[in-house]
Amino acid sequence: MQTWFKLKPTFKEMIWGGSRLKTEFGYDIPSDQTGEAWIISAHPQGESVVENGDAANVPLSQLYKMIRPYFGPGKNDEFPIMVKIIDANKDLSVQVHPDDEYAREIEDSLGKSESWYVLDCAPDTRMVMGHHARNSEEFNAHLLSGNYDTLFRNLTVNKGDCFDVSAGTIHAICEGTLVYEAQENSNVTYRVYDYDRVDAKGNKRELHIRKAMEVTKSPCKPDPIKSEPIVVGKNRVTFLVENEYFQMRKYEVRDQITLELSDVFMIISVIEGEGRINKNPIRKGDNFIALPNEKTLTVQGEVTLLIVEPKAEKMM
Ligand code: ZN
């Protein structure tokens, strides 16, 4: 049975999007305002599709249902994770996402906790991460009176920074940032502030102030995650994020490294270089799913991978 799947992304055009998904990753994007590549997605609003082997052309949600036990323990047949690459050619709206409990009740959806790895950014690039209010009353008051500059907390970001953006965290990716984002399989976003931008027809995008006030955590001032790489010969492994939904690691391979799969599938994204995993050629921009039956992955070459592994508890 097939245990190694190459996935083909889908793309989302956005008013803030650009063309770096093509120039950096070689993706066949629909326009020079493409904001997101949904590189691993089983979401009904845009699915990735298998490119290789017997399962070629099968959408990910269908593959997951067809061979569910091979992906790991549990019976939940809804694919648990979504992974995107985001090209912020302009600032994204300031936004917040609900947690599972709120999203289930109000939106009939999973909530959205997400984690970011900054693939690239210009010097002195900003990001909104949390806010300065001491409690919800203060947050609501500042938001309703439009005191955005005093309310939103700006950080300077650097290439390689990593953030765990849990549900309820006010955030915005800003102009000049290329982000790898792992998240729950959800598309519920509450927009708080959109810089009064209008689209080609002169329309502003909808804001969701009341819901945002209901789900925003206070106080909330998350900083980048600090993690030191572990050196393995010429190679380096960095544990970036671990939350209740998934873990994310970075492998900077310079000659060869072997990793073992647990009893849960792995999402593997090539963010630099090229090489091989087992007998399969890999290069920058490629995204794969390896099933536990693959057992070990021998990575060779000069290549940097991000690997996302869902938590088995979330597959039950
Ligand atoms: Zn978000």
Boltz pocket constraint, residues with backbone or C-beta under 6 A from the ligand:
constraints:
  - pocket:
      binder: B
      contacts: [[A, 95], [A, 97], [A, 114], [A, 171]]
      max_distance: 6.0
